[in-house]
Amino acid sequence: MTRSFLFLQGVCSPFFSRLGEKLKAQGQDVSKINFNGGDAAFWRAGQATPWAGSVDGLADFYQDYYQTHGITDIVLFGDQRPVHKPAIELARQNGLRTHVYEEGYFRPFWLTLERSGVNAHSLLPKNPEFYLEAGRKVPNYRNGETFGGSFSARAWHDVLYHVCSLRNRWAFPEYVSHAPHSVWTEYSGYVKRAVRLGGRKRRDADAIASLVRKDRVFYLLPLQLDSDTQIRLHSCFENMSHFMDRVMRSFAAKAPADAWLVIKNHPLDPGLVHHERNAMALAKELDIQHRVVFLESGNLPTLLSHATGVITVNSTVGGSALWHARPLIALGQPIYDMAGLTFQGQLDEFWQELQMPDMRLFHHFRNVVIHTTQINGGFYSEDSIRMAVERSVERLMAEKSPLEALSA
């Protein structure tokens, strides 16, 4: 039976276009809604309809489009974008399949593809017993087939996408990006931060080496992006400054007196907020400045291998911490936040009541998550796009999702 796939907004790359072409080659109907100039520039897979109106009119537009074109499936990246929310809700009401892409839960060689929603809206259970049982039915997954060249390709695609979006003011006059800052503001921040990083890498490497050499007891606090929907929409924190304030005050009051706090900035942080200055000012206020280290760079596996514990909101670094068998507390609701994997008490208790993760449970959890939600491939480099397209089609065409099939 021929299916009709409607593509909405994707990543800043040719990935959706290549995927659409692959589905068309297999006899499926494919169409696309373009919301800005970047969307239009990357789509080369045939029929496309521009939406130049406001978000307020999208619900009626989607309902008419679904019925007129006999849509059976919608495909999109990110379930929290304003242009996607009404599409997902109407798809649910009309019995359509919703395929949601997102960055991988286990990076760098996996991406996420789930039905209905991802992250906080994922259908993955939070029941440890499910993973212990289901884990016996799935393969043992390693790190996946590798690929390279993603960062430079990602940067090139991103710039091209936003240059093409310069025509939004007349072609898509009511389009409003889901991002909190303009891309040109972020680009300026990236350039300035890159200049600063040139002189920081050696200093950060020396700081990490000193922590390891002196066998310091330290807790790792990896920052996420202020612009991340996981922070803005799926956490109790307004931003990373709010998160750092909560953790540092708890650390000062409850952590062992000989413990250190190592704060590591996100590698893609645009530098619009001076996190280091804010962190060290608060450390001085709390009289813990001699026990706080702020890193702009540094080898994450080395830090995880030696950390006493890890504190996150809902970062994928949490999965890496579990891979390294580190005690972990999640202050949000990531997919891995469950008894046996993360500390289930309060933050003030975490510093003194460290609990090692159940590595048998994590082994099964990781295999089940990869089997049901991950695709070996990427969104940006040629090799990674080819891999992701080839491995997505079977899952998109399946009547049941891998999670539904495993749970049957």
N, C-alpha and C positions, 0 to 999 in steps of 0.2 A: 504493500500500500504506500502510495506517495504521501509524504509529509510536507507541510508548509512551514518553513522556519523563518521567523522574523528576527533579524538582528537589530539590537538597539545599540547603545554606546559601548565601545570596547576600550582597549588600551591604546596608547599612542604608538601604534605600529601597524604593519600590514596583516597581523594575525587574523582578525575577523574576516578580512577580505579573502585570505587564502583558505580559511575554513569554509566560507561560503562557496568558493569555487569548487572545493572538494565535494561538498554536499550536492552541488548542481551536477557535477560529473557522475554522481551516483543516481541521478534521476530525481532528486528532491527539488521542490520549489523553494526558492530563496529570495527574500526581499530585505530591505534595510530602511530604517528611519535615520536620517542625518539631522543632528541638532546644532552643528556648527561647521565652520569651514574645514576644520581638521578632520572631522568625521567624513565629510564629502571627499576630501583629498585622498584618503587612504582606501576608500571603498572602490573596488574594481570588479565586483562579483555580480554586476547586473542591476536589476531594478532597485531604485532608491527613491524615497520620498522625503523631501525636506520638511522639517517642522520649524516654522518661523514664528510661531505664537508663543504664548507664555505657558508656564507649567500648569496654570489653573485650567487651561483648556484641554489638557492632555487626556483626561479620563474619557471624555466624549469621543475624542479623536481615536484613541486606542480601541474603544468598544466598536466603533464603526469599522475600523481597519481590520480587526479580528474577524468580524462577520463577513465583510466584503471580500476579503482575500482567503477565507477559509484557513486561518492560521491554526496550526496544531501545536507549535512549539515557539517559545521566545528564548533568545540567547542574549546574554548581557554580561558586563563586567561590573561587579560592585552592586550589591542589592540596596544600598542606602542612598544612591544618587537621586536627587529630586525627580529627574526624568524617568527613573525606573520604578519608583514606589507605586504609582498608579497602575503601571503596566503589570507588575507582579500581582497586585491585588485583583485586578480584572482577569488576569490569567487564571488565578485560583477560582474565581467565581464562575468562569467559563469552562473549567476543566481542562485547561491547556497545561502542557509541561513547561516548567520554567527551569532553564539551565543557567546557573550562575557561575561565572569564572571569578577567580580571585588569585592573588599571589599565594604561593604554596604554604601549606602548614609546615612542611619539612623542606627547607631550602638548602642549596640553591638549585637543585636539579628537578624539582617538582613544582607543578602549579595545581591550583584547586579547581575542581569542577563538581558542583553539587546540584541536586534538584532542590528547588524552592528557596534556599537561602544558604548563606555561609556565615562563619564565625558565630556571633551570638544567635543567629537565626538558623544555624546548622541543625539538621535532623539527627546528628550523631547523638547517641544516648550519653548520659552522664553516669551510667550504672557500671561499676567495675566488673560485676558478674557477667555482663554482656560481652565485654572484651575478653575475659578469661575463657568464655565458651566459644565465641565467634573466632577468636584467635587461633583455635585449633583447626579451623576450616579453610584458612587462607595461606598463601605462600609466605615464606620468610623473605622480606624485601630488604635489599641492601640500599646503597645510596642512589641507585639509578644510573642510567647511561649519562656520561658527562658531556658538556658542551662548553664552548668558550665565547669570548667576544661580546658578552651581553651588555656591559656598561657603556662602551663606546657606541654600540648600536642603539641602545636605549636613549642615550643623549641625543644622537642624530635624529632619531624618529621624533623625540619630544620637541626638539627645536622646529623641525619641519611641520609638525602638527600645529604648533602655535603660531608659526609664521602664516600658515594657511588660514588660521582663525582670525587674522587681522581683518578679513572681509566680513566678520560677524556684524559689524555695526550697520551694514546695509543689507546683507543677505539673511542674517539671523538676529535681528535687532533686539529681540527680547530674551536671548539666551543668557543665562547666568550660570557660571561655572559652579560646580560643587566644591571647589577648592576655596579655602578661606582667604588666600592671598592671590594677587595677580601673578601670573607666571613670570612677568618681567621683574617684579619685586623679588621673587624667589631666585631667578637667574642671577641677579645682582648679588644676592646673599651667598649663592654658591661660589661665585668668583672670589668674593672677599674671604670666605672660609677656606677656599683652596689655597689662597696666599698664606693664611695663618697656619694651615696644616703643614706647609713646607718646613716650617721651623719647629713643629710640634712632634713629629713622628719619632725622632731620636729621643726626645725628652720623655715621651710616653713609654717608649720601649724600655728605657732605663728605669722608669718608675715601676713598671711591671716586673722587670728583672729583680729589682730591689725587694719587692713584696715576696717574690718566690724565694730568693736567696736567704732572706731573713725569716722565712717560714711564718709570715704574718697571718694572723687570723683575720680574714676580711670577708665582708659581704659585698656581693656585686649588685649594683643597681643600674641595669641597662635602660637608657631612655628610649622612648618611642617618639614619633613625630607629633607635634602639636596639631598638624593638619589631618592626622589619621582619624578616620571615622571610628576606629576602635576606641579612641580616646574621647572624641567629641560626642559620639552617640551611644557608645556601649560601655561607659564607665561612669563612676561618680566623680571623676576629676575633670576640671575645666581644661587643663593643659599640663605640661610636664613640670612647670613651676609649682603648681598645686600638688602634684604627686611627690616631687622632691621635698616639699615642705612637710608633708605628712610623714614620709619615711624618715627624714633626718631628725625630726622632733622625737619620733619613737626611738630611733637609734640612740640619740643622746640620753634619753631617759631610761631605757631598758636594756640596751646591749651590754655585753661584758666590757669592762673598763679597758681591756687590752685589745679590743676588736677595732678594726678599721672599716670604713665604708668607701668603696671604690665606685664612683659614678662614671659610666661610660656613655658618651654622646652617641646618637644614632649616626651611622655613616652617611646618610642622605639628608641630614639636618641642614636646612638652608642658612642657618646662622642669623635668623631674624631676631631671635631672643638670645641674649648672652647668658646661656645656662651656667657656664663656669663662674662668671662673676656673681650671679645670683646665689649659686650653691655655696661659694666660699664666704660670701657675706653672711649667709645664714649660719654657716659653720662657726664663724667667729662669734656671732650672737649667742650661739649655743655652747661656746667654749669647747668645740671639738675640732677646730681647724687643723690641729696637729694629727688628727686621725681620719681625715678625709682627703681622698685623692680624686681629682677630676681628670678624665682621659678624653681627648678628642679623637684618638685613634688607638690602635693596639690590637693584638691577636686575641680574638674572643675565645677560641678553644683553650688557649693557655690560661686565660682568666677563669674559665669554667672548670678547668682541671684542678685548680688550686683554691677556688672559692669555698668558704665555709657554708655559705648559703646564698640564694638568689632571690631578689624581690622584683616582681614585675606587675604590671597591670594585666595585660593580656597579650604580650608580645610573643612572637614565634621563638624568641630566644628562650622562652620557657621550655619548649620542646627540646632545644639543645641542652639546656641545663639538666633535664631528665636523662638525656642520652649520656651525659657525663656523671649521672648518678648523684646530682647535687640536691640537697634539701631546697625546696622551692615553695614560695607563697605567691599566689596570684590575687591581686586586689581587684580584679575584674572577674569576668566569667568566660575565660577561654575554653576551648573544647577539652583541654587536658586538666581542668580544675575539678578533681574528684578525689574522694578518699583513696588513699594508697599511692597517689602521685603527688599531690600538693598538701601542704599544711592546711588543715581545716579550721584552726583556731584564729585568734586575733593577731594582728601585727605585733602588738606589744609582747605577746607570748612567744612569737616566732624566734626571737633572738636567743632565748634560753631553752627552748624546747624543740630543738632541731630534730626533724624526722627524716630518715633516709627514704627515698622513694622505693616502692616495691618494683624491682627491675623485671620480675616475671610479668607483672601486670603491664609495665611500660612496653615490654617486648611485644605483647599481644596487642596492646593499644596502638602502637605505631604501625604494626602490620595491618590491622583492621582499617585504620584511617587511610593509609596509603592505598589499600585495596579498594576502598569504597569511594574515596574523594580526591585522590591525587592522580595527576597525569605526568609522566616523565617527559619533560620538555619545558619550553619557556616561551615568552611573548616577544622577544626582541631580536636576537641574532638569527641568521638564516637557518643554521642547523637546528636551533632550539624550536623555531617556528615549525619547521618541517616535522620534527618529532612530535610536537604537540598536536598538529593538525592530524597526522596519521593516527595518533592514539586517541583522539577525541571522537572521531566519527562513530566508531562502534558504540561508544557510551551514549552519544547523542541519539543514536538510532534505536537503542534498546528500549523495549517496552517498560522494563523495570530498571530502576537505578541499581547499582551494585549493592547499596545498603538495603534496598527493598528485597533484592534477591537473597542476600545473606540472612536477612531477618525472617524470611518466609518459613 
